[in-house]
Amino acid sequence: MVKEVCMKCRKERESIYEIKCNKCGGPFEILIDFEFDKNSERGFPYSEKIFPYIKHFISLGEGRTPLIKKGNIWFKLDFLNPSGSYKDRGAVTLVSYLAEKGVKQISEDSSGNAGSAIAAYSAAAGIEAYIFVPETAKGGKLKQIESYGAHVVRVRGSREDVAKAAENSGYYYASHVLQPQFRDGIRTLAYEIVKDLDWKIPNYVFIPVSAGTLLLGVYKGFKHLLDSGVISEMPKIVAVQTEQVMPLCAKFKKISYTPPDQVTSIADALVSTRPFLLDYMVKASSECIVVSDNEIVEAWKELAKMGLLVEYSSATVFAAYKKYSVNDAVLVLTGSGLKVL
């Protein structure tokens, strides 16, 4: 039986309707109590063997994205997932799980890639999705959400106000930050990186960080491989943030940080100035690097000239790599540049 426990006090989750721990208010996680079998190809990376709490996956062909080498760098092209971002890795597990539980209507708060991914997989599952967004939201990602047939609900106020509106909507709150099935689905990214490198680990893995779902999911995947004896040590996970949105780097480096009243950085997918999962994000990080908008733009241009058209938020990892040049690194490119053109 799969257990979900509070990451803070370790109390077991009582039902899917307990979004935060009703004892201490902490987030939940899914315990992995089985070893990873690197010789099992059936259904990799999404199968009941790897996710025993799901019997039928609402798949759109997610995962197995290319890992390519350019010069001395490996790039994991996760922007080639079905909805154009790595968030599909979490959306497929969360939505498939909720569909099996009989959930028919859900709410989510995101005007970006998470909203797009949840909307896409909800459409495939026949679940009615209500995506709550800031009143000022606009652009290609919002049009993408609407194209999947999701209901877009605009909310006046702060990002926290949007989250509260979604949570109190009366629909099942399928938060990509709080729901453990979403974060759990992202561990497949770590499996794929190691498998594509012939079951060896890179020295460094660079990832952009906002709310922490990618960071915690990747860390969990590598830790599972370590605990299963597939790898002998953890790679160093380098978290990348922007000058405007750097709560993790500030806490990691023990420096002061005052969040802006409004995030205007070109990296518009990195907006979590007060991430709920911050304490756990610090523990999962080996290093944290801050990059400026100018550095991001230059990195984006260089990637485009390599044939890699990504979001500005994804280009942060290349900008960070150039500042922290190391050997044997994998840079995860998380979102498609077609979303921001």
C-alpha positions in Angstrom: 0.0 0.0 0.0 1.4 3.4 -1.0 1.7 5.8 1.9 1.5 9.6 1.8 3.0 11.3 4.8 3.5 14.9 6.0 7.0 16.1 5.1 7.1 18.0 8.4 5.5 15.9 11.2 5.3 12.5 9.3 1.5 12.1 10.0 -0.1 9.9 7.3 -2.5 11.6 4.9 -6.1 10.7 5.7 -7.8 11.4 2.4 -7.2 13.1 -0.9 -9.2 16.1 0.5 -6.5 16.8 3.1 -4.5 19.1 0.9 -2.2 20.2 3.8 -1.5 18.3 6.9 -4.4 19.0 9.3 -2.0 18.5 12.3 0.9 20.9 11.4 0.0 22.5 8.0 2.9 20.8 6.2 3.0 19.4 2.7 2.6 15.7 1.9 5.0 13.4 0.1 4.7 9.9 -1.3 6.9 7.3 0.2 8.8 5.0 -2.2 9.1 1.5 -0.7 10.4 -0.4 -3.7 13.7 -0.6 -5.5 14.2 0.8 -9.0 14.8 -1.9 -11.6 17.0 -0.6 -14.4 16.4 -3.8 -16.4 12.7 -3.2 -16.7 11.8 -1.5 -19.9 8.1 -2.2 -19.9 6.2 1.1 -19.7 9.3 3.1 -18.8 9.2 5.8 -17.4 5.4 5.8 -16.6 4.1 2.4 -15.4 2.3 0.9 -12.5 5.6 -0.6 -11.4 7.2 2.9 -11.0 4.0 4.5 -9.8 2.1 1.8 -8.0 -0.8 4.1 -7.0 -1.9 4.4 -10.7 -3.3 1.6 -12.8 -4.2 3.5 -15.9 -2.2 6.5 -17.2 -3.9 9.3 -19.1 -0.9 9.6 -21.4 -0.2 12.1 -24.1 3.3 10.7 -24.9 5.1 12.5 -22.1 8.7 11.6 -21.0 11.6 10.1 -22.9 12.7 13.5 -24.1 16.1 13.7 -25.9 19.4 14.2 -24.1 21.8 15.8 -26.5 25.4 17.0 -26.3 26.6 20.4 -27.5 30.3 20.9 -26.9 31.0 19.9 -23.3 27.4 20.3 -22.2 24.4 17.9 -22.1 21.0 19.4 -22.7 17.9 17.6 -21.5 15.2 18.8 -23.9 12.2 18.6 -21.6 10.5 21.4 -23.5 9.5 18.7 -26.0 6.9 17.3 -23.7 3.3 17.4 -25.1 2.2 20.7 -23.7 5.6 22.2 -24.1 7.1 21.9 -20.6 8.4 19.5 -18.0 5.2 20.0 -16.1 3.6 17.3 -18.1 5.6 14.8 -16.0 3.6 15.8 -12.9 0.3 16.5 -14.7 0.1 12.9 -16.0 0.5 11.3 -12.6 -1.7 13.8 -10.7 -4.6 13.8 -13.3 -4.4 10.0 -13.8 -4.6 9.5 -10.1 -7.5 11.9 -9.7 -9.4 10.3 -12.6 -9.1 6.9 -10.9 -10.5 8.4 -7.7 -13.5 9.6 -9.7 -12.8 13.3 -9.4 -14.8 15.2 -12.2 -14.0 18.8 -11.6 -10.7 20.4 -10.5 -9.3 23.8 -9.8 -5.6 24.9 -10.2 -3.9 28.2 -9.9 -1.4 29.0 -12.7 -1.3 31.2 -15.7 1.8 29.4 -17.0 3.1 26.0 -17.8 1.4 24.2 -14.8 -2.0 25.6 -15.9 -1.3 24.5 -19.5 -0.3 21.0 -18.4 -3.2 20.4 -16.0 -5.6 21.7 -18.7 -4.2 19.4 -21.3 -4.3 16.2 -19.2 -7.7 17.1 -17.8 -9.0 17.4 -21.3 -7.6 14.0 -22.1 -9.1 12.5 -19.0 -12.6 14.1 -19.4 -12.1 16.2 -16.2 -13.5 19.7 -16.1 -10.7 22.1 -15.2 -11.0 25.6 -13.8 -7.7 27.4 -14.0 -7.4 30.4 -11.7 -5.1 33.2 -13.0 -4.2 36.7 -12.0 -6.5 39.4 -13.5 -3.5 40.8 -15.5 -2.5 37.4 -17.0 -2.1 37.4 -20.8 0.0 35.9 -23.5 0.5 32.6 -25.3 0.3 30.3 -22.2 -3.2 31.7 -21.3 -4.4 31.1 -24.9 -3.0 27.6 -24.6 -4.9 26.9 -21.4 -8.1 28.2 -23.1 -7.5 26.1 -26.2 -7.7 22.9 -24.2 -11.2 23.8 -23.1 -10.4 24.7 -19.5 -12.4 27.5 -17.8 -10.1 30.4 -17.1 -11.1 32.3 -13.9 -9.4 35.7 -13.4 -8.7 36.9 -9.9 -7.9 40.4 -8.7 -5.0 40.7 -6.2 -1.7 39.0 -5.4 -0.5 35.6 -6.5 -1.5 34.3 -3.0 -5.0 35.7 -3.6 -5.2 33.6 -6.8 -4.2 30.4 -4.9 -6.7 31.0 -2.2 -9.5 31.5 -4.8 -8.6 28.2 -6.4 -8.4 26.4 -3.1 -11.8 27.8 -1.9 -13.6 27.4 -5.3 -15.6 24.4 -4.3 -13.8 22.2 -7.0 -11.2 19.7 -6.1 -8.0 21.7 -5.5 -5.4 20.0 -7.8 -2.5 22.2 -6.8 0.7 21.4 -8.6 2.7 22.6 -5.6 0.8 20.9 -2.8 -0.4 17.6 -4.4 2.3 15.0 -3.9 1.4 13.0 -7.0 2.5 16.0 -9.1 5.9 16.3 -7.5 6.3 12.5 -7.6 5.8 12.3 -11.3 8.8 14.5 -11.9 11.2 11.9 -10.5 11.1 10.3 -14.0 13.4 13.1 -15.2 16.2 11.8 -13.0 15.7 8.2 -14.2 15.9 9.3 -17.9 19.1 11.3 -17.4 20.9 8.4 -15.8 19.6 5.9 -18.2 20.6 8.0 -21.2 24.1 8.3 -19.8 24.4 4.5 -19.6 23.4 4.4 -15.9 26.1 6.9 -14.9 25.5 10.2 -13.1 26.6 13.6 -14.4 28.6 15.6 -11.9 26.1 18.5 -12.0 22.5 19.0 -13.0 21.3 22.6 -13.5 17.6 23.3 -13.1 15.6 26.6 -13.0 13.7 26.9 -9.7 10.5 28.7 -8.8 8.0 26.9 -6.6 10.3 23.9 -6.2 8.4 21.1 -7.8 11.1 20.4 -10.4 13.9 20.6 -7.8 12.2 18.3 -5.3 11.0 15.8 -8.0 14.5 15.5 -9.5 16.1 15.1 -6.1 13.7 12.4 -5.2 14.4 10.5 -8.4 18.2 10.6 -7.9 17.7 9.6 -4.3 15.6 6.6 -5.3 18.3 5.5 -7.7 20.9 5.9 -5.0 18.8 3.9 -2.4 18.3 1.2 -5.1 22.0 0.8 -5.7 21.7 2.0 -9.4 24.1 4.9 -8.7 26.8 5.2 -6.1 26.4 8.9 -5.3 24.1 11.9 -5.8 24.9 14.4 -8.6 25.3 18.0 -7.4 22.0 19.8 -8.1 22.5 23.4 -9.0 19.4 25.5 -8.5 19.1 28.6 -10.7 17.1 31.7 -9.8 16.8 35.3 -11.0 17.7 38.5 -9.3 14.0 39.4 -8.7 13.0 35.9 -7.6 15.7 34.4 -5.4 14.2 33.2 -2.1 16.0 29.9 -2.3 19.4 31.4 -3.1 19.0 33.9 -0.4 18.2 31.3 2.2 20.8 28.9 0.8 23.6 31.6 0.9 22.2 33.2 4.1 21.8 36.7 2.5 18.9 39.1 2.7 16.2 39.2 0.1 13.2 41.5 -0.2 10.6 40.2 -2.8 9.4 42.8 -5.3 5.8 44.0 -5.2 5.5 42.8 -8.8 7.8 40.4 -10.7 8.8 41.9 -14.0 11.7 39.7 -14.9 11.9 38.3 -18.4 11.9 34.9 -16.9 8.2 34.9 -16.4 7.8 31.3 -15.4 9.9 31.9 -12.3 7.6 33.9 -10.1 7.4 32.2 -6.6 8.8 34.8 -4.3 7.5 33.0 -1.2 7.5 29.3 -2.0 5.6 27.1 0.4 8.2 24.3 0.0 11.3 26.5 0.6 12.7 24.6 3.6 12.7 21.3 1.6 14.2 23.1 -1.4 17.2 24.2 0.5 18.0 20.6 1.6 17.7 19.4 -2.0 20.2 22.0 -3.4 23.9 21.5 -3.7 24.5 25.0 -5.1 22.3 28.0 -6.0 23.2 30.6 -8.6 21.5 33.9 -9.4 21.4 35.3 -12.9 20.4 38.7 -14.3 17.9 39.5 -17.1 20.8 40.6 -19.3 22.6 37.3 -18.7 19.3 35.4 -19.4 18.8 37.2 -22.7 22.3 36.6 -23.9 22.0 32.9 -23.0 18.7 32.6 -24.8 20.2 34.1 -27.9 23.1 31.6 -27.8 20.8 28.7 -27.3 18.6 29.8 -30.2 21.7 29.8 -32.4 22.3 26.2 -31.4 18.8 25.4 -32.6 17.3 25.3 -29.1 14.4 27.6 -28.8 13.3 27.8 -25.2 11.6 30.0 -22.7 13.7 32.7 -21.1 13.1 30.9 -17.8 14.8 27.8 -19.3 17.7 29.9 -20.6 18.6 30.7 -17.0 20.4 27.4 -16.6 22.7 28.2 -19.5 23.3 31.6 -18.1 24.2 30.0 -14.7 26.5 27.4 -16.4 28.5 30.2 -18.0 29.0 31.8 -14.6 29.8 28.5 -12.9 31.6 26.6 -15.6 32.1 23.0 -14.5 32.7 19.7 -16.2 30.2 17.0 -16.9 27.0 18.9 -16.5 23.4 18.3 -17.6 21.2 21.4 -18.2 17.5 20.8 -18.1 15.6 23.0 -20.6 12.1 23.1 -19.2 9.8 25.2 -21.4 9.3 25.7 -25.2 10.3 29.1 -26.7 7.1 28.9 -28.9 5.2 29.9 -25.8 6.8 33.3 -25.6 7.0 34.3 -29.3 
